[in-house]
Amino acid sequence: MDQVSLVIILLAALLIPLIMAKFKINSLPTAVMEIIVGIVIGPSVFNFVNTSDLISQLSTIGVIVLLFLSGLEIDFSLFKKRRTALTPLEQKNAVNTPKYSPVRLSVYAYSTIIVLSLLLAAAFKVSSLFSDFWLAAILFGTISLGIVIAALKEQELLSKAFGQTILLISVFGELVPMMGLTLYASVYGSNSQSLWLLLLILAVAALLLLRFKPFFRFYQNINKSTTQLDIRLAFFLIVTMVTVAESVGAENILGAFVAGIVLKLLNPSETTRERLDAIGYGFFIPIFFITTGVDLNLRTLLTSGKTLLLIPLFFLAYMVAKIGGYWVLKLRFKQANALAGTALTATTMTMVLAVLRVAKSMKTITSDQSGAFLLAALLTCVISPLIFNKFYSAEKEDLVKTAVHFIGANLSTVPVAQQLRKGWYDVSMYTNHPENYQTYHAQVPVTLMENFTAQDLQDHGVFDTDILVLGHIDAERNYELAKAAKAYGVRRIIVRFEDRNVLNEHEDELRELGVEVYNTPEANITLLRALIESPSTLLLLNDTENSIYEVRVLNHLYTDVQIKNLQFAQDITISQVIRNRKLIAPNGNTTIMYGDRLIFTGNKQTAAQIRQALATAN
């Protein structure tokens, strides 16, 4: 019987996405549909499935993997210190004021949730509807990170400021109640360990981080398809941290979440993350969500009058606790999106299940109350995503052009800047020569600066850009600024070296850092050779309709797809694929991988749209 129930659950997990795609059900995340289907196939309706020890164990692994992947989703670059002053580009493109970073907004928003949760818990205690003040406050402050991530993934928002803000609010909504639950169990429980032992979780996490810090630098050289060392490391971290968490009296999901953070800080490749997603969302996580629905026996829960009274009250409490985030999100995002984001953060289920499981084991909550909390949480999972998908629309700041900052205004950089401004780029130039400023400021946006020290450039927001071009004639200065910009976190840096001796001295170091370097004489030699060997090169370079482009593929919609199956395959010609710094001569059967750099030719208007589609991270 156990195997039959598992087969039914796995069949449901397979059919749910297919049916949603067939009938174009886009208003609900897949995770919510899995819970609803679990209710239908469970004792509540058809009673096809009953949970067994095997299914419960797989479900527990599912929630552990879900929390692990949640920790892996956090973008820690958001926590780096940035300036508060705005560049002219931001002033022009910002919807409101980007000085409110995702981190700051998430802290403000979750602070309002804490305050409102405490007030609501007090109101329930005073009214005698629910007397456990701390347990109610923990429950009202929870957010279902797994469902939020699923909704953001399906809208391709995780790489955008709005998505990262909602993600961080949800991280707080899972981490803070998780810590609160641990403290609650330690204070009011009889079998919990001393509170100071919780510090062992952080100590073990720090030890693992230091021990495996160089792992991803060398594992590619020894990895084989039969070893999958990165996946083995991931599960080693999960099991280790879960074991430590349970040993000190904490919840296993806390250990799993910390394990995800540790792996994230180790900087795994995108391929590693995709395989972990495949394992989690392909097997364990759907079992968890469907089993959650199976365990909700509505026939029993809805026969209690007190449960029927508490369900709408708890539902309103879940929603009202998150309403303060609306005014916080309005500080940066438009009104409709602030409402959408607030609604999405009202979803709660995962932590509610964990909290109620602990509370029932401690006998601090009745079955009626537990059922009311669960059903109210389920309602948030259905209604909140509907509101989110109804009101969300792309932010203007998500559609801005790529920012390119040039350091050095001269005959080598100004013509390039002029041409880039005609395309999908916002260009700014900086010079410390008054003569060059007088010469070029009428042709391109040029800012005159007294000094070109790294600190001055940071203070003026020069390093806050998508692409930084160090085109100054001083090669040593370019080298120093390239290192400073990389340490600051500039994603792409291009450095000019006219002095080949300086380039020889620093080239290996810069390339190891991921900095791109070029030498003008060598570039001229390469072009002349190309003209001699391939006379059509000049025709292509001078073609006003077509041009050569390069783009890094960051959009998962176009990864693991053969070139011949790309929807725009007829509009461009891909001549080279650069993967792991190696050139690949492509054909129609070549599969595009995440992070590949494509060199292609195409119509200038069409190619610009294609580049934008391929380079949009999701």
C-alpha positions as CSV (number, residue, x, y, z in Angstrom):
1,M,0.0,0.0,0.0
2,D,2.9,2.3,0.8
3,Q,4.3,1.8,-2.7
4,V,0.9,2.4,-4.3
5,S,0.5,5.7,-2.5
6,L,3.9,6.8,-3.5
7,V,3.2,6.0,-7.1
8,I,0.0,8.0,-7.0
9,I,1.9,11.0,-5.5
10,L,4.7,10.8,-8.1
11,L,2.1,10.5,-10.9
12,A,0.3,13.6,-9.5
13,A,3.7,15.4,-9.4
14,L,4.2,14.6,-13.1
15,L,0.7,15.5,-14.2
16,I,0.3,18.8,-12.4
17,P,2.7,20.9,-14.5
18,L,1.4,19.3,-17.7
19,I,-2.2,20.1,-16.8
20,M,-1.3,23.6,-15.7
21,A,0.5,24.2,-19.1
22,K,-2.4,22.6,-21.0
23,F,-5.1,24.7,-19.5
24,K,-2.8,27.8,-19.1
25,I,-3.2,28.0,-15.3
26,N,-0.7,30.7,-14.6
27,S,-2.3,32.5,-11.6
28,L,-1.2,30.0,-9.0
29,P,2.4,28.7,-8.3
30,T,2.9,25.0,-9.0
31,A,3.6,24.4,-5.3
32,V,0.1,25.7,-4.4
33,M,-1.5,23.4,-7.0
34,E,0.4,20.5,-5.5
35,I,-1.0,21.2,-2.1
36,I,-4.6,21.4,-3.5
37,V,-4.1,18.2,-5.4
38,G,-2.8,16.5,-2.2
39,I,-6.1,17.5,-0.5
40,V,-8.1,16.0,-3.4
41,I,-6.3,12.7,-3.5
42,G,-6.0,12.5,0.3
43,P,-8.6,11.6,3.0
44,S,-10.4,14.9,2.5
45,V,-11.9,13.9,-0.9
46,F,-11.1,10.6,-2.7
47,N,-8.8,9.0,0.0
48,F,-6.5,7.5,-2.7
49,V,-3.4,8.2,-0.6
50,N,-2.5,7.8,3.0
51,T,0.8,8.9,4.5
52,S,3.1,6.1,5.6
53,D,6.5,6.1,7.2
54,L,8.2,6.0,3.8
55,I,6.2,8.9,2.4
56,S,6.7,10.9,5.7
57,Q,10.4,10.4,5.5
58,L,10.5,11.5,1.8
59,S,8.3,14.5,2.7
60,T,10.8,15.5,5.5
61,I,13.7,15.2,3.1
62,G,11.6,17.4,0.7
63,V,11.2,20.3,3.2
64,I,14.9,20.0,4.1
65,V,16.0,20.2,0.5
66,L,13.5,23.1,0.0
67,L,15.0,25.1,2.8
68,F,18.5,24.2,1.6
69,L,17.7,25.6,-1.9
70,S,16.1,28.7,-0.2
71,G,19.4,29.5,1.4
72,L,21.1,29.0,-1.9
73,E,18.9,31.6,-3.5
74,I,20.1,34.6,-1.4
75,D,22.2,37.1,-3.3
76,F,24.8,38.2,-0.8
77,S,26.2,40.9,-3.1
78,L,23.1,42.9,-2.0
79,F,24.7,43.2,1.5
80,K,27.8,45.0,0.2
81,K,28.1,48.6,1.2
82,R,27.1,50.9,-1.6
83,R,26.9,54.6,-2.0
84,T,23.7,56.5,-1.1
85,A,24.1,59.3,-3.7
86,L,22.6,58.7,-7.1
87,T,24.4,58.9,-10.4
88,P,22.9,60.9,-13.2
89,L,21.9,57.6,-14.9
90,E,19.9,56.5,-11.8
91,Q,18.3,59.8,-11.5
92,K,17.1,59.5,-15.1
93,N,15.9,55.9,-14.9
94,A,14.8,55.4,-11.3
95,V,11.1,55.0,-10.6
96,N,11.4,56.5,-7.2
97,T,14.7,56.5,-5.3
98,P,17.1,53.5,-5.5
99,K,18.9,54.6,-2.3
100,Y,16.4,52.2,-0.8
101,S,18.3,49.0,-1.5
102,P,16.6,45.5,-1.4
103,V,18.4,44.9,2.0
104,R,17.2,48.1,3.6
105,L,13.6,47.7,2.3
106,S,13.4,44.1,3.5
107,V,14.6,45.0,7.0
108,Y,12.1,47.9,7.2
109,A,9.3,45.7,5.8
110,Y,9.9,42.7,8.2
111,S,10.2,45.1,11.1
112,T,6.6,46.1,10.5
113,I,5.6,42.5,10.3
114,I,7.2,41.8,13.7
115,V,5.4,44.7,15.3
116,L,2.0,43.8,13.8
117,S,2.4,40.1,14.6
118,L,3.0,41.0,18.3
119,L,0.0,43.3,18.3
120,L,-2.2,40.7,16.7
121,A,-1.0,38.0,19.1
122,A,-1.9,40.3,22.0
123,A,-5.3,40.9,20.6
124,F,-6.0,37.1,20.3
125,K,-4.8,36.6,23.9
126,V,-6.9,39.5,25.3
127,S,-10.0,38.2,23.5
128,S,-9.3,34.6,24.7
129,L,-9.5,33.3,21.1
130,F,-5.9,32.0,21.4
131,S,-4.0,32.3,24.7
132,D,-0.4,31.4,23.7
133,F,1.0,34.9,22.9
134,W,4.5,33.8,21.7
135,L,3.3,30.9,19.6
136,A,0.7,33.2,17.8
137,A,3.3,35.9,17.2
138,I,5.7,33.3,15.6
139,L,2.9,31.9,13.4
140,F,1.6,35.3,12.2
141,G,5.2,36.4,11.3
142,T,5.9,33.4,9.1
143,I,6.2,33.6,5.3
144,S,6.4,30.6,3.0
145,L,9.8,31.0,1.4
146,G,9.3,28.0,-0.9
147,I,6.1,29.3,-2.4
148,V,7.5,32.8,-2.7
149,I,10.5,31.5,-4.5
150,A,8.3,29.4,-6.8
151,A,6.2,32.5,-7.7
152,L,9.2,34.7,-8.3
153,K,10.9,32.0,-10.4
154,E,7.9,31.6,-12.6
155,Q,7.8,35.4,-13.2
156,E,11.6,35.4,-13.8
157,L,12.1,38.0,-11.0
158,L,14.8,36.6,-8.8
159,S,17.5,38.5,-10.5
160,K,15.7,41.8,-10.3
161,A,15.6,44.3,-7.5
162,F,11.9,43.7,-6.8
163,G,12.3,40.0,-6.7
164,Q,15.4,40.2,-4.4
165,T,13.5,42.5,-2.0
166,I,10.5,40.1,-1.8
167,L,13.0,37.2,-1.4
168,L,14.8,38.8,1.5
169,I,11.6,39.7,3.2
170,S,10.6,36.1,2.9
171,V,14.0,34.9,4.1
172,F,13.4,37.0,7.3
173,G,9.9,35.5,7.4
174,E,11.3,32.0,7.6
175,L,14.6,32.6,9.5
176,V,13.2,34.8,12.3
177,P,10.2,32.5,13.1
178,M,12.6,29.6,12.9
179,M,14.9,31.1,15.5
180,G,11.8,32.1,17.5
181,L,10.5,28.6,17.4
182,T,13.9,27.3,18.6
183,L,13.9,29.7,21.5
184,Y,10.2,28.9,22.2
185,A,10.9,25.2,22.4
186,S,14.0,25.7,24.5
187,V,12.2,27.9,27.0
188,Y,8.8,26.0,27.2
189,G,9.9,22.5,26.2
190,S,11.2,19.8,28.4
191,N,13.6,18.0,26.1
192,S,15.5,20.9,24.5
193,Q,19.2,21.6,25.0
194,S,20.7,24.8,26.5
195,L,20.3,27.9,24.3
196,W,24.1,28.5,24.1
197,L,24.5,25.2,22.2
198,L,22.6,26.9,19.2
199,L,25.9,28.8,18.6
200,L,27.4,25.5,17.6
201,I,25.3,25.6,14.4
202,L,27.0,28.9,13.4
203,A,30.4,27.6,14.5
204,V,30.1,24.4,12.4
205,A,28.9,26.4,9.4
206,A,31.9,28.7,9.7
207,L,34.2,25.7,9.9
208,L,32.7,24.1,6.8
209,L,32.9,27.3,4.9
210,L,36.6,27.8,5.7
211,R,37.4,24.1,5.0
212,F,35.8,24.0,1.6
213,K,36.4,27.6,0.5
214,P,38.8,26.5,-2.3
215,F,36.7,23.6,-3.4
216,F,35.1,25.0,-6.5
217,R,38.5,26.3,-7.7
218,F,39.9,22.9,-8.5
219,Y,37.0,20.4,-8.5
220,Q,36.4,21.0,-12.3
221,N,39.8,19.5,-13.0
222,I,39.1,16.2,-11.2
223,N,35.3,15.9,-11.6
224,K,33.8,13.1,-13.7
225,S,30.3,12.2,-14.6
226,T,30.6,9.2,-12.2
227,T,31.7,11.3,-9.2
228,Q,29.6,14.5,-9.3
229,L,31.7,15.9,-6.5
230,D,29.7,19.2,-6.2
231,I,26.5,17.3,-5.6
232,R,28.2,15.1,-3.0
233,L,29.5,18.1,-1.2
234,A,26.0,19.7,-1.2
235,F,24.4,16.6,0.5
236,F,27.3,16.3,2.9
237,L,26.7,19.9,4.0
238,I,22.9,19.2,4.3
239,V,23.3,16.1,6.4
240,T,26.1,17.6,8.6
241,M,24.1,20.8,9.4
242,V,20.8,19.0,9.9
243,T,22.6,16.6,12.3
244,V,24.2,19.4,14.2
245,A,20.9,21.4,14.4
246,E,19.0,18.4,15.8
247,S,21.8,17.6,18.2
248,V,21.5,21.0,19.9
249,G,17.7,20.9,20.1
250,A,17.0,23.1,17.0
251,E,14.8,22.2,14.0
252,N,16.3,20.3,11.1
253,I,15.1,23.0,8.7
254,L,17.3,25.5,10.4
255,G,20.3,23.4,9.7
256,A,19.3,22.9,6.1
257,F,18.8,26.6,5.6
258,V,22.3,27.3,7.0
259,A,23.8,24.6,4.8
260,G,22.3,26.4,1.7
261,I,23.9,29.6,2.8
262,V,27.3,27.9,3.3
263,L,27.2,26.4,-0.2
264,K,26.1,29.8,-1.7
265,L,29.2,31.5,-0.1
266,L,31.4,28.8,-1.7
267,N,30.3,30.2,-5.1
268,P,29.1,27.1,-6.9
269,S,28.8,27.1,-10.6
270,E,25.4,27.7,-12.2
271,T,25.5,24.1,-13.5
272,T,25.8,22.9,-9.9
273,R,22.8,24.9,-8.9
274,E,20.7,23.6,-11.8
275,R,21.4,20.0,-10.9
276,L,20.5,20.6,-7.3
277,D,17.2,22.3,-8.5
278,A,16.6,19.3,-10.6
279,I,17.0,16.9,-7.7
280,G,14.9,19.0,-5.4
281,Y,12.1,20.3,-7.6
282,G,12.1,17.1,-9.7
283,F,11.5,14.7,-6.8
284,F,11.7,15.6,-3.1
285,I,9.9,18.9,-3.0
286,P,6.8,17.9,-4.9
287,I,6.4,15.0,-2.5
288,F,6.5,17.4,0.4
289,F,3.9,19.8,-1.0
290,I,1.5,17.0,-2.1
291,T,1.9,15.2,1.2
292,T,1.1,18.5,3.0
293,G,-2.3,18.5,1.2
294,V,-2.8,14.8,2.0
295,D,-2.3,15.5,5.7
296,L,-5.0,18.2,5.7
297,N,-8.1,16.1,6.5
298,L,-10.8,18.6,5.8
299,R,-13.6,16.2,6.8
300,T,-12.4,16.1,10.3
301,L,-11.3,19.8,10.6
302,L,-14.5,21.3,9.3
303,T,-16.8,19.4,11.7
304,S,-15.6,21.6,14.6
305,G,-17.5,24.8,15.1
306,K,-14.5,26.5,16.8
307,T,-12.3,25.6,13.9
308,L,-14.8,27.2,11.5
309,L,-14.7,30.4,13.6
310,L,-11.0,30.6,13.9
311,I,-10.1,29.9,10.2
312,P,-11.2,33.4,8.9
313,L,-9.8,35.1,12.0
314,F,-6.4,33.5,11.6
315,F,-6.5,34.1,7.8
316,L,-7.1,37.9,8.4
317,A,-4.3,37.9,11.0
318,Y,-1.8,36.3,8.5
319,M,-2.8,39.0,5.9
320,V,-2.9,42.0,8.3
321,A,0.5,41.1,9.8
322,K,2.1,41.7,6.4
323,I,0.2,44.9,5.4
324,G,2.8,47.3,6.7
325,G,5.2,46.1,4.0
326,Y,3.0,47.9,1.4
327,W,4.1,51.4,2.5
328,V,7.7,50.2,2.7
329,L,7.7,48.8,-0.8
330,K,6.1,52.0,-2.1
331,L,9.3,53.8,-1.3
332,R,10.9,52.2,-4.3
333,F,8.4,50.4,-6.4
334,K,5.2,51.5,-8.1
335,Q,1.9,51.2,-6.2
336,A,0.5,48.1,-8.0
337,N,3.8,46.2,-7.5
338,A,3.9,47.2,-3.8
339,L,0.5,45.7,-3.4
340,A,1.5,42.6,-5.3
341,G,4.7,42.1,-3.3
342,T,2.8,42.6,0.0
343,A,0.2,40.0,-1.0
344,L,2.9,37.5,-2.0
345,T,4.7,37.9,1.4
346,A,1.4,37.0,3.1
347,T,1.7,33.4,1.9
348,T,2.6,31.0,4.7
349,M,2.6,27.3,5.0
350,T,6.1,25.7,5.4
351,M,7.0,27.3,8.7
352,V,3.4,27.0,9.9
353,L,3.7,23.2,9.5
354,A,7.0,23.1,11.4
355,V,5.7,25.4,14.2
356,L,2.5,23.4,14.7
357,R,4.4,20.1,14.6
358,V,6.6,21.3,17.5
359,A,3.7,22.9,19.4
360,K,1.6,19.7,19.2
361,S,4.6,17.7,20.5
362,M,4.8,20.2,23.4
363,K,1.0,19.9,23.8
364,T,0.6,23.7,23.8
365,I,-2.1,23.7,21.0
366,T,-5.3,21.8,20.4
367,S,-6.2,19.9,17.3
368,D,-8.9,22.4,16.5
369,Q,-6.6,25.3,16.8
370,S,-3.9,23.5,14.7
371,G,-6.3,22.7,12.0
372,A,-7.6,26.3,11.9
373,F,-4.0,27.7,11.5
374,L,-3.3,25.2,8.7
375,L,-6.4,25.9,6.7
376,A,-6.0,29.6,7.1
377,A,-2.4,29.2,5.9
378,L,-3.7,27.2,2.9
379,L,-6.1,30.1,2.0
380,T,-3.1,32.5,2.0
381,C,-1.3,30.2,-0.4
382,V,-4.3,30.3,-2.8
383,I,-5.4,33.9,-2.5
384,S,-2.1,35.7,-2.2
385,P,-0.4,34.4,-5.4
386,L,-3.6,35.3,-7.3
387,I,-3.4,38.9,-6.1
388,F,0.3,38.9,-6.9
389,N,-0.1,37.7,-10.5
390,K,-3.1,40.0,-11.0
391,F,-1.3,43.3,-10.0
392,Y,2.4,42.7,-10.8
393,S,3.9,44.3,-14.0
394,A,7.5,45.0,-15.0
395,E,9.2,47.9,-13.3
396,K,10.8,50.7,-15.4
397,E,14.1,50.1,-13.7
398,D,14.0,46.5,-14.9
399,L,14.0,47.8,-18.5
400,V,16.9,50.3,-18.3
401,K,19.8,50.1,-20.7
402,T,23.1,48.6,-19.8
403,A,25.3,51.1,-18.1
404,V,28.9,51.6,-19.4
405,H,31.4,53.9,-17.7
406,F,34.6,54.9,-19.5
407,I,37.5,56.1,-17.5
408,G,39.5,58.2,-19.9
409,A,38.1,60.4,-22.7
410,N,40.4,60.2,-25.8
411,L,40.5,59.2,-29.4
412,S,40.3,55.5,-28.5
413,T,37.3,55.7,-26.3
414,V,35.1,58.6,-27.5
415,P,34.2,57.1,-30.9
416,V,33.2,53.9,-29.2
417,A,31.1,55.7,-26.7
418,Q,29.3,57.6,-29.5
419,Q,28.4,54.4,-31.3
420,L,27.3,52.6,-28.1
421,R,24.9,55.4,-27.2
422,K,22.9,54.6,-30.4
423,G,22.2,51.1,-29.1
424,W,21.1,49.5,-25.8
425,Y,23.7,51.3,-23.7
426,D,23.8,54.3,-21.3
427,V,27.3,55.7,-21.5
428,S,29.1,58.0,-19.1
429,M,32.7,59.1,-19.5
430,Y,35.2,60.5,-16.9
431,T,38.4,62.3,-17.5
432,N,41.0,64.2,-15.3
433,H,42.3,66.3,-18.2
434,P,40.5,69.7,-18.6
435,E,41.7,69.8,-22.3
436,N,40.0,66.5,-23.1
437,Y,36.9,67.6,-21.3
438,Q,36.7,70.8,-23.3
439,T,37.2,68.8,-26.5
440,Y,34.7,66.0,-26.0
441,H,32.0,67.1,-23.5
442,A,29.7,68.4,-26.3
443,Q,29.9,65.0,-28.1
444,V,29.4,62.5,-25.2
445,P,28.5,62.8,-21.5
446,V,31.9,63.5,-19.9
447,T,32.5,64.3,-16.2
448,L,35.7,66.2,-15.3
449,M,37.4,64.9,-12.1
450,E,40.4,66.2,-10.3
451,N,41.8,62.8,-9.3
452,F,41.4,59.2,-10.5
453,T,42.0,57.4,-7.2
454,A,39.9,54.4,-6.4
455,Q,38.3,56.1,-3.5
456,D,37.4,59.2,-5.6
457,L,35.8,57.0,-8.3
458,Q,33.8,55.1,-5.7
459,D,32.6,58.3,-4.1
460,H,31.4,59.6,-7.5
461,G,29.6,56.3,-8.3
462,V,31.9,55.5,-11.2
463,F,32.2,51.9,-10.1
464,D,28.4,51.5,-9.9
465,T,28.0,50.3,-13.5
466,D,27.4,47.1,-15.5
467,I,30.6,47.5,-17.6
468,L,33.7,49.5,-16.7
469,V,36.1,50.4,-19.5
470,L,39.5,51.6,-18.3
471,G,40.8,53.4,-21.4
472,H,43.3,55.7,-19.7
473,I,46.7,56.0,-21.4
474,D,48.4,55.2,-18.0
475,A,48.7,51.4,-17.9
476,E,49.8,51.2,-14.3
477,R,46.8,53.3,-13.2
478,N,44.5,51.1,-15.2
479,Y,45.9,48.1,-13.5
480,E,45.4,49.5,-10.0
481,L,41.9,50.7,-10.8
482,A,40.9,47.3,-12.3
483,K,41.8,45.5,-9.1
484,A,39.9,48.1,-7.0
485,A,36.9,47.9,-9.3
486,K,36.9,44.1,-9.1
487,A,37.1,44.2,-5.3
488,Y,34.2,46.6,-5.3
489,G,32.1,44.2,-7.3
490,V,31.9,45.5,-10.8
491,R,30.6,42.7,-12.9
492,R,32.6,43.3,-16.1
493,I,35.9,45.2,-16.5
494,I,37.7,45.9,-19.8
495,V,41.3,47.4,-19.5
496,R,43.4,49.0,-22.1
497,F,47.2,48.4,-22.0
498,E,49.3,50.3,-24.5
499,D,52.5,49.3,-22.7
500,R,53.1,45.6,-23.5
501,N,55.6,45.3,-20.7
502,V,53.1,46.3,-18.1
503,L,50.6,43.9,-19.7
504,N,53.0,41.0,-19.6
505,E,53.6,41.7,-15.9
506,H,49.9,41.8,-14.9
507,E,48.0,39.9,-17.6
508,D,47.8,36.5,-15.8
509,E,46.7,38.1,-12.5
510,L,44.0,40.2,-14.2
511,R,42.7,37.3,-16.3
512,E,42.5,35.1,-13.2
513,L,40.3,37.8,-11.6
514,G,38.1,37.8,-14.7
515,V,39.2,41.1,-16.0
516,E,39.3,41.5,-19.8
517,V,42.5,43.1,-21.3
518,Y,43.4,44.5,-24.7
519,N,46.4,46.0,-26.4
520,T,45.7,48.4,-29.3
521,P,48.7,47.5,-31.5
522,E,47.9,43.8,-31.2
523,A,44.2,44.5,-32.0
524,N,45.3,46.3,-35.1
525,I,47.6,43.5,-36.1
526,T,44.7,41.0,-35.6
527,L,42.4,43.0,-37.7
528,L,44.9,43.4,-40.6
529,R,45.6,39.7,-40.6
530,A,41.8,39.0,-40.7
531,L,41.4,41.4,-43.6
532,I,44.2,39.6,-45.5
533,E,43.0,36.1,-44.7
534,S,39.3,36.9,-44.9
535,P,38.6,39.9,-47.2
536,S,34.9,39.8,-46.4
537,T,35.7,40.9,-42.8
538,L,35.9,44.5,-43.9
539,L,32.6,44.2,-45.7
540,L,31.0,42.9,-42.5
541,L,32.6,45.6,-40.3
542,N,31.3,48.3,-42.6
543,D,27.9,46.8,-43.1
544,T,25.3,49.3,-42.0
545,E,22.5,46.6,-41.7
546,N,24.4,43.8,-40.0
547,S,27.1,43.6,-37.4
548,I,29.0,41.2,-35.1
549,Y,27.8,40.8,-31.5
550,E,28.7,38.9,-28.4
551,V,26.4,38.1,-25.6
552,R,26.6,36.0,-22.4
553,V,23.6,33.7,-22.0
554,L,22.0,34.3,-18.7
555,N,18.4,33.5,-19.5
556,H,17.4,29.9,-18.6
557,L,14.8,29.9,-21.3
558,Y,17.6,29.5,-23.8
559,T,19.9,27.1,-22.0
560,D,20.0,23.4,-22.6
561,V,18.6,24.1,-26.1
562,Q,20.1,23.1,-29.4
563,I,21.0,26.1,-31.7
564,K,18.7,24.8,-34.4
565,N,15.8,24.9,-31.9
566,L,16.3,28.5,-30.8
567,Q,13.2,30.5,-31.7
568,F,15.3,33.1,-33.5
569,A,17.7,30.7,-35.2
570,Q,16.8,31.9,-38.6
571,D,17.6,35.6,-37.7
572,I,21.2,35.2,-36.6
573,T,24.3,33.2,-37.5
574,I,26.3,32.0,-34.5
575,S,30.0,31.7,-35.5
576,Q,31.6,30.9,-32.1
577,V,30.6,29.7,-28.7
578,I,33.0,30.5,-25.8
579,R,32.6,28.1,-22.9
580,N,35.0,28.0,-19.9
581,R,37.5,30.2,-21.9
582,K,37.5,27.6,-24.8
583,L,36.3,28.2,-28.3
584,I,33.7,25.8,-29.7
585,A,32.8,25.7,-33.5
586,P,29.0,25.4,-33.3
587,N,26.6,23.6,-35.5
588,G,22.8,23.2,-35.4
589,N,23.1,20.4,-32.8
590,T,25.3,22.3,-30.4
591,T,23.6,22.8,-27.1
592,I,23.7,26.3,-25.5
593,M,24.7,26.2,-21.8
594,Y,24.2,28.8,-19.1
595,G,27.1,31.2,-19.1
596,D,28.1,30.6,-22.7
597,R,29.3,33.6,-24.7
598,L,27.9,33.6,-28.2
599,I,29.5,35.5,-31.1
600,F,27.0,36.0,-33.8
601,T,26.1,38.2,-36.7
602,G,22.7,39.6,-37.5
603,N,20.5,42.5,-38.4
604,K,21.3,45.4,-36.1
605,Q,17.6,45.9,-35.0
606,T,16.8,42.3,-34.6
607,A,20.2,41.5,-32.9
608,A,19.7,44.1,-30.2
609,Q,16.4,42.5,-29.2
610,I,18.0,39.0,-29.3
611,R,20.9,40.1,-27.2
612,Q,18.6,41.6,-24.6
613,A,16.6,38.4,-24.4
614,L,19.6,36.1,-24.1
615,A,21.3,38.4,-21.5
616,T,18.3,38.9,-19.2
617,A,19.0,36.9,-16.1
618,N,16.2,34.9,-14.6
